[in-house]
């Protein structure tokens, strides 16, 4: 089961996404939620780094629940969440 004890997140300009991390026991996985997904779950999100981080923080529980549905233990090191995932 994936868990999110670390609340760190950052905006990745090259991927146009917010990056965050989850842990499955000792396994760490990276997750990226793209700008369009954030705009879908929070309409009116400002198109800026701070706007995307605020949208992520405001919807962390919803985002983590979507990750839990998509995550498969040990299948890969990173996952992308897109608007279609919400």
Secondary structure, DSSP 4 states (H G I P E B T S, - for coil): --B-----EEEETTTTEEEEEEEETTEEEEEEEEHHHHHHHSTT--SSHHHHHHHHHHTHHHHHHHHHHH--TTS-SEEEE-GGG-
